[in-house]
Amino acid sequence: MVVQLPRRIVVMGVSGCGKSTVARALAQRLALPFFEGDELHPPANVVAMAAGRPLTDQDRQGWLQAVAAVLSSSQGSGAVLSCSALKRSYRDQLRASAPGLLWVHLTGPQSLLAQRLQNRPGHYMPASLLQSQLDTLEPPSADEGALTCDIRQPPQRIVDALCQKLEETTT
């Protein structure tokens, strides 16, 4: 008999794709803890992004370590975490700390992403950084087993589809 550990799911994508909204709703539906990846950025990263400066790989290292620690510590409880995870190397780093992660990649047209960013008050990530995120994004490869969801659907429909896929993979 195989014992299945609680799921650890990372909802990923560029800024404005709805990571936090979908991840929070998915966590609630699955009765798993939710973690907001943006809250794990060190203050220097937040200042840089708020000033319109794209983060470098070096800038992201402390943040990725913090994200990896959260995922690693949630092995027994499971978790849903929102995190851009833009590059394969970032995802590999997180996978090394938390084997068996399930990736959910939210994608959509640049025009919709930009519109969402323009209409998002109070967030430190300016719309001017969208292009740098799109340029940095390395969509998950087939071997990563990510579930890809189109953000033109309402968040609840995305969560419904994800739950159906999760149910199919556990039966």
VENKATA-V441684 format. One record per backbone hydrogen bond with DSSP energy under -0.5 kcal/mol. CO is the residue of the C=O (numbers start at 1). NH is the residue of the N-H. If there is no record, write none. Layout:
# VENKATA-V441684
CO|NH ; CO|NH
This chain:
# VENKATA-V441684
1|3 ; 2|4 ; 3|5 ; 7|79 ; 8|102 ; 9|11 ; 9|81 ; 10|12 ; 10|104 ; 11|83 ; 12|106 ; 14|17 ; 18|22 ; 19|23 ; 20|24 ; 21|25 ; 22|26 ; 23|27 ; 24|28 ; 25|29 ; 26|30 ; 27|31 ; 27|32 ; 28|31 ; 33|80 ; 35|37 ; 35|82 ; 36|39 ; 37|40 ; 38|41 ; 42|45 ; 42|46 ; 43|47 ; 44|48 ; 45|49 ; 46|50 ; 47|51 ; 48|53 ; 49|52 ; 49|126 ; 52|54 ; 56|60 ; 57|61 ; 58|61 ; 58|62 ; 59|63 ; 60|64 ; 61|65 ; 62|66 ; 63|67 ; 64|68 ; 65|69 ; 66|70 ; 67|71 ; 68|72 ; 69|73 ; 70|74 ; 71|74 ; 72|75 ; 74|78 ; 78|33 ; 79|9 ; 80|35 ; 81|11 ; 82|37 ; 84|13 ; 86|138 ; 87|91 ; 88|92 ; 89|93 ; 90|94 ; 91|95 ; 92|96 ; 93|97 ; 94|98 ; 98|101 ; 101|103 ; 102|10 ; 103|105 ; 103|147 ; 104|12 ; 104|106 ; 105|107 ; 105|149 ; 107|151 ; 109|113 ; 110|114 ; 111|115 ; 112|116 ; 113|117 ; 114|118 ; 115|119 ; 117|120 ; 119|121 ; 120|123 ; 124|126 ; 126|129 ; 127|130 ; 129|133 ; 130|134 ; 131|135 ; 132|136 ; 133|137 ; 137|139 ; 141|144 ; 141|146 ; 142|145 ; 146|148 ; 147|105 ; 149|107 ; 150|153 ; 154|157 ; 154|158 ; 155|159 ; 156|160 ; 157|161 ; 158|162 ; 159|163 ; 160|164 ; 161|165 ; 162|166 ; 163|167 ; 164|168 ; 165|169 ; 166|170 ; 167|170 ; 167|171
